[in-house]
Amino acid sequence: MQVDAFGSDRDLAWVMGWGNVVESRHERWFVDRLVDAGYRVHAVELPTTTPDFQRDCVAPVREFLDGLDDPVVLAHSMGGLALAHADPDPPAVYLSPWWGMHDLPIVVEPLLALPVATPFLPISVDPEDLGGLATAADATAPNRVAPKWIQTIRAAQRSLPDLDPEDHVFYTPTDRVVDPRAIEAHAPEDQRTAYDGGHELFASERRDEYVQWVLDALPDAA
């Protein structure tokens, strides 16, 4: 796990999604907006493959949050899966959390059951699925995944802890990267806000409007 810090004032931990890196232009744009709002942003980059999600993603996130003094917590995609299991004390804001997968072709399932931790299965995400501002040049995620990684992610999704009553979720009902049905099943209607865009709110065409929604939802906004 890698953490990069930006800005000053109140600590805000942003647990990023699978393959997100803080120097990618849309992620950095979002960080800069959070800094402008008065936060010291800790951008948390998670491993892109592991046979043990709890050990290599959840535990480090929990330990990092425990070392901060009353942080604001925010997570995107796979970061939302890790943060939910880390069970933070303060209310959390989730952006398109990866709480469920879309159905995969049935012919792939036998391969996903293999006890293999080396990424060899090809995977790709279309830029337009990330957001209207995303292009192929913004791709930072790996193009292969390991069966053991998929297995540990699915196990984490099956054992998802209950949402805290003060938590809030932003998502797009047409998300083609994560399964929006899993978000709707886990988050009560009054704890979720739908937006019109791609999987990455911060790469969507109306992101200036949406980021203000996120800032307004953060507890004790700066």
C-alpha positions in Angstrom: 0.0 0.0 0.0 1.3 3.5 -0.9 0.1 6.8 0.6 0.8 10.2 -0.8 -0.2 13.4 1.1 -1.3 16.8 -0.3 -2.4 20.0 1.4 -2.9 20.9 5.0 -5.6 21.3 7.7 -7.9 18.4 8.5 -6.9 14.9 7.5 -8.9 13.2 4.8 -8.1 9.7 3.8 -9.1 8.8 0.2 -8.8 5.0 -0.4 -8.6 4.8 -4.2 -9.8 2.1 -6.5 -8.2 -0.8 -8.3 -5.4 0.6 -10.5 -6.0 4.2 -9.5 -2.8 6.2 -9.1 -2.7 9.7 -7.7 -0.7 11.2 -10.5 -3.3 10.2 -13.1 -4.9 13.4 -14.3 -8.5 12.7 -13.1 -7.4 11.4 -9.7 -5.1 14.3 -9.2 -7.9 16.7 -10.3 -10.1 15.3 -7.6 -7.3 15.5 -5.0 -6.7 19.1 -5.9 -10.4 19.9 -5.4 -10.3 18.3 -1.9 -7.2 20.3 -1.1 -8.9 23.5 -2.3 -11.8 22.6 0.1 -9.4 22.7 3.1 -8.2 19.1 3.6 -4.9 17.4 3.9 -5.5 14.5 1.5 -3.9 11.2 2.1 -4.3 9.3 -1.2 -4.2 5.6 -0.5 -3.1 3.4 -3.4 -4.0 -0.3 -2.9 -2.2 -3.4 -4.4 -3.7 -4.5 -7.7 -3.3 -8.2 -6.9 -3.2 -10.3 -3.8 -4.4 -13.7 -2.7 -5.5 -12.3 0.6 -7.6 -9.1 0.4 -8.1 -8.9 4.2 -4.3 -9.1 4.9 -3.0 -6.9 2.1 -5.7 -4.3 1.7 -8.1 -4.2 4.7 -5.6 -4.5 7.5 -3.2 -1.8 6.2 -6.1 0.6 5.6 -7.4 0.0 9.2 -3.9 0.5 10.6 -3.3 3.7 8.6 -6.7 5.2 9.7 -5.9 4.3 13.3 -2.8 6.5 13.0 -4.7 9.6 12.0 -6.4 12.0 14.3 -10.1 12.1 13.6 -9.9 11.9 9.8 -12.6 12.3 7.2 -12.8 9.1 5.2 -13.7 8.7 1.5 -13.3 5.7 -0.8 -13.7 4.8 -4.4 -14.4 1.4 -6.1 -12.1 -1.3 -4.7 -11.1 1.2 -2.0 -14.8 1.2 -1.0 -14.6 -2.6 -0.4 -11.5 -2.3 1.7 -12.8 0.7 3.7 -16.1 -1.1 4.5 -14.2 -4.0 5.9 -11.9 -1.7 7.8 -15.0 -0.4 9.6 -13.8 3.2 10.2 -15.1 5.0 13.3 -16.1 8.2 11.5 -18.9 8.2 8.9 -17.6 7.3 5.4 -18.5 8.5 1.9 -18.3 5.9 -0.8 -17.9 6.6 -4.6 -19.0 3.7 -6.8 -17.9 1.1 -4.3 -17.0 -2.4 -5.6 -19.5 -4.3 -3.6 -20.5 -6.7 -6.3 -19.3 -7.9 -9.7 -21.2 -8.0 -13.0 -21.9 -11.6 -14.2 -18.9 -13.1 -16.0 -19.1 -15.5 -19.0 -19.8 -19.0 -17.7 -16.8 -20.3 -19.6 -14.5 -18.2 -17.5 -15.7 -19.5 -14.2 -13.6 -22.7 -14.2 -10.5 -20.6 -14.7 -11.4 -18.3 -11.9 -11.5 -21.3 -9.5 -7.9 -22.2 -10.2 -5.5 -21.8 -7.2 -3.2 -19.4 -9.2 -2.0 -16.1 -7.7 -0.2 -15.0 -10.9 -2.2 -12.6 -13.1 -2.8 -14.3 -16.5 -6.5 -13.7 -17.3 -6.9 -10.8 -19.7 -9.2 -7.9 -18.6 -10.0 -4.5 -20.0 -12.2 -1.5 -19.2 -13.4 0.8 -21.9 -12.5 4.5 -21.2 -16.1 5.6 -21.8 -17.2 3.3 -18.9 -15.0 5.3 -16.6 -16.4 8.7 -17.6 -17.0 11.1 -20.4 -13.6 12.7 -19.8 -11.6 9.5 -19.8 -9.5 8.4 -22.7 -7.3 5.4 -23.4 -4.3 7.4 -22.2 -5.8 7.5 -18.7 -5.6 3.7 -18.3 -3.6 2.8 -15.2 -5.1 -0.5 -14.2 -3.4 -3.9 -15.1 -4.6 -5.8 -18.1 -4.5 -9.2 -16.4 -5.9 -10.6 -13.2 -5.2 -13.6 -11.1 -7.8 -16.2 -10.2 -6.8 -16.0 -6.5 -7.3 -12.3 -6.6 -10.9 -12.7 -7.9 -11.6 -15.3 -5.3 -10.5 -13.1 -2.4 -12.4 -10.1 -3.8 -15.6 -12.2 -4.1 -15.1 -13.5 -0.5 -14.9 -9.9 0.7 -18.0 -8.9 -1.2 -20.0 -11.9 0.2 -19.0 -10.9 3.8 -19.6 -7.1 3.4 -20.3 -5.5 6.8 -23.5 -3.5 7.4 -23.3 0.1 6.4 -23.1 2.7 9.2 -26.3 4.8 9.4 -24.3 7.9 8.8 -22.4 6.6 5.7 -23.3 7.8 2.2 -22.8 6.4 -1.2 -22.6 8.1 -4.6 -23.0 5.8 -7.6 -24.3 5.6 -11.2 -27.1 3.1 -11.8 -25.6 2.4 -15.3 -22.2 1.5 -13.9 -20.5 -1.1 -16.2 -17.4 -1.6 -14.1 -19.0 -2.5 -10.8 -22.5 -3.9 -10.3 -24.8 -1.1 -9.2 -27.4 -3.7 -8.1 -25.0 -4.7 -5.3 -24.8 -1.0 -4.2 -28.6 -0.6 -4.2 -29.0 -3.8 -2.2 -26.5 -2.8 0.4 -27.2 0.9 0.8 -30.6 2.1 1.9 -32.3 4.5 -0.5 -31.8 7.5 1.8 -28.1 6.7 2.1 -27.3 6.8 -1.6 -27.2 9.4 -4.3 -27.3 8.6 -8.0 -25.4 10.6 -10.6 -25.3 10.6 -14.4 -21.9 9.6 -15.6 -19.3 6.8 -15.6 -17.8 4.7 -12.9 -15.4 7.5 -11.9 -17.3 10.4 -10.7 -14.2 12.5 -11.0 -13.8 11.6 -14.7 -17.5 12.4 -15.6 -18.5 15.4 -17.6 -20.5 17.0 -14.7 -17.7 16.4 -12.2 -17.6 20.0 -11.0 -21.2 19.7 -9.9 -20.7 16.2 -8.5 -17.6 17.0 -6.4 -19.6 19.6 -4.6 -22.1 17.0 -3.7 -19.3 14.9 -2.3 -17.9 17.8 -0.3 -21.3 18.6 1.1 -21.7 15.0 2.2 -18.4 14.8 4.1 -19.0 15.0 7.9 -18.1 18.4 9.4 -17.1 19.8 6.0 -14.0 21.9 6.1 
